[in-house]
Amino acid sequence: MDHEPPATQAARGRRFDPLGLWLCGLAALGLARAWMYLVRDAGSAGAIGWIWFGGSLLLGGIGVALLLRGLATSRRGPRR
């Protein structure tokens, strides 16, 4: 039997994965930096800018996947 107060149960259901949020924040900063790098030379940036852009997209994708996994887990309930 679960003896937690209802407020605690509701707060646990809305909790996001902190690692996913952190990765999404880093990806947003990386995308902003890559955008500045790519448009600085009027689109003639080298491989570094494109690698930075791709890495930021990859980081954002991983962050979103972790957030979605955390939301799906919170809807199903805690594991026992």
Buried (B, 14 or more C-beta within 10 A) or exposed (E): EEEEEEEEEEEEEEEEBEEBBEBBEBBBEBBEBBBEBBEEEEEEBEEEBEEBBEBBBEBBEBBBEBBEEBBEEBEEEEEE
